[in-house]
Structures are given as C-alpha cells and as structure tokens.
C-alpha cells in the first residue's frame, strides 16, 4: 500500500526503504523536484511505511486519518476569519483531506480552488508553526513515529521559517519531518542545512507511458503521444487527458500578445495588460510559465528541431507562422523579460503595470534579427 500511487521513481523508493531497513532514518528529509514528478506521492508512501505497525494503523492510513500523521500546507485568509487570526492547516483540514484522497498529484491552483481563494497567494503562517510545535510535543498516539509532512515549505513566511528551524534543531522524540519542496533556494539556508535532501527527477518516459496504459486505459500510440508532451510530468499528462481549458485560454492570450506587439498596437496592448491584470496572481504566474514554454518550443521549431518540440496540434499550427520571429538574437532577452515578470508578480507588483511593461518591451524584441 505504501508506494502504490507513486509512478516510477524506483531509485528514490529503494533509497527510502533502505533507510528504514538499515535503521539510518534522519529526523528530517526534503524531497525536491519539478512539478508532477511525484514528490508528494513519495512522501505519503514513506509516511505510511513508517506508521504502519498494526492492522489498525493500516486501516487509518488507508483513509489518511492516522493521529500521528500531521500535514502542513499553504493556506489563505478567508473574509470570515477575524483580523488577528493567523490561518493554519487545521482551518482547511476537510478540504485538504478531500483533495488528497483523490490522489497525491494536484496543483496549487486546485488547492486554492478547494480553499475558495483562487486570487490569493497561499502561505504557511507563524500560526501554523505554533500549531505544529504543540501537536508534535505530545506523545505518539500509537506508540511509534510521529510524521510531519510539510507540502511546499518554501511558502513559509519568515516568522514561520524561524520557528520551524528551531523545531528542526531540537526535534521532538520519534518525530520525522518530510518536506515536499519545488523551490528549495527560497528556503532559509539554515533549514536546508538541517535536512537530508533527496532530489527527485522527472518521471521516466517509459513509466509515464506504462501508467497511462495501465491506469487510464490508453492505447500504446495514444500513451506515447501524451508521454512525449508531458515530458516526465504526470500532472501535465493528466492535464492533457482532461483537455484543460486553461491552456486554451493561455494560448489565446499568448497569440494576442504576440500579434499586437508585432503590429505595434500600443492601445490594444494596454487593454490586453488590463485583462491579464484582472486574473489572480497564481493564474498570472501560470500564464507566464506557459509563455516561457511556448517561446522555447517556437525557438526549436524555427530551427527545425521537431524531435525536440513538445506542442499540441493547435500550438504547432500557431508556431508554423510565428516561430520565425523567435531566434538566437532574442530568445534569451525574451526569456529574461518573462522571468522578470514572474519575479515581479511573485513580489506583489502592480500586475497591470508588469504586463503592460512586458507587452511594450516585446514590441522591440520581436523585430530583432
């Protein structure tokens, strides 16, 4: 049961199991890797292995309701909360349980929707660290390990991070911390130095293809096509299966930006920036990530490196005419421009100004030869 929802990642699984069998279990682990590689699935599998001692344990773990399994995750502040309340994971325990019981592969956007705050930025507050310290100070309910799974610890605010650091420096007895991290560089160096880091790679293409056939009933040809597009990201594979409408919207917005920039329609670009500014910040960042990917794909398409291109049929149809505008003279400046926009949005800059600035600068970059 422990690792049944993990796709591939045999090497990491064996390493985790070996830690237990050889009694070399660190008090804190950090699983790092790209989106969709199965970090949370691995963390859950490892937690279940550590806590499964009796049939009663296994029954509780099947429902992820074991009293010694504690989840920490980013939260938002709802309008119904008092002004001095610091949101904690327990405020959203029902929503989290519903989401994670559906499987350990989901996005921050899905989690925000479950909490009812798609336009907010979720963080882990100091209130959460206080709550976790209180929980872990208690004795194990079942007499074994206590396991703390922290999803996206890079979203801890500085007050929370400092308190978690103290907890890692003096961990409670029989407690194992499992952090699931996508951007470890955003964590305090002192926290990174106190955990054993395990890097999780993208899922092997063969494992993605096999899972698509076994779990989703796809033919080998259909599985191979989606596997190529997913590029080791199971979430991307699932997204393609569900024909996600968000990517269709992002392609429309990307096409509009590039067309208006090429035509130098400054007034229309201002309208485009205002439309982008009305989206939630998480959605804005996803659009920018999407744009980065399309810029890269069009660059490869321009140089007729089709075996290195990973585009949908509609994206490729657009690239047929657009790709010639992305070349060795502007690929890096355009990528830098989009990355700066991602940074600015993440730092709560005025989104309309960020996108209008991006649009105006794109006018100049598209004409570079």
HELIX and SHEET records of a PDB file:
HELIX    1   1 UNK A   10  UNK A   21  1                                  12    
HELIX    2   2 UNK A   39  UNK A   51  1                                  13    
HELIX    3   3 UNK A   55  UNK A   62  1                                   8    
HELIX    4   4 UNK A   89  UNK A   92  5                                   4    
HELIX    5   5 UNK A   93  UNK A  101  1                                   9    
HELIX    6   6 UNK A  108  UNK A  115  1                                   8    
HELIX    7   7 UNK A  126  UNK A  136  1                                  11    
HELIX    8   8 UNK A  153  UNK A  155  5                                   3    
HELIX    9   9 UNK A  158  UNK A  169  1                                  12    
HELIX   10  10 UNK A  184  UNK A  186  5                                   3    
HELIX   11  11 UNK A  189  UNK A  192  1                                   4    
HELIX   12  12 UNK A  205  UNK A  216  1                                  12    
HELIX   13  13 UNK A  220  UNK A  230  1                                  11    
HELIX   14  14 UNK A  234  UNK A  241  1                                   8    
HELIX   15  15 UNK A  245  UNK A  263  1                                  19    
HELIX   16  16 UNK A  266  UNK A  277  1                                  12    
HELIX   17  17 UNK A  281  UNK A  302  1                                  22    
HELIX   18  18 UNK A  306  UNK A  308  5                                   3    
HELIX   19  19 UNK A  313  UNK A  322  1                                  10    
HELIX   20  20 UNK A  323  UNK A  325  5                                   3    
HELIX   21  21 UNK A  331  UNK A  346  1                                  16    
HELIX   22  22 UNK A  351  UNK A  366  1                                  16    
SHEET    1   A 5 UNK A  69  UNK A  72  0                                        
SHEET    2   A 5 UNK A 146  UNK A 151  1                                        
SHEET    3   A 5 UNK A 175  UNK A 181  1                                        
SHEET    4   A 5 UNK A  28  UNK A  33  1                                        
SHEET    5   A 5 UNK A 196  UNK A 200  1                                        
END                                                                             
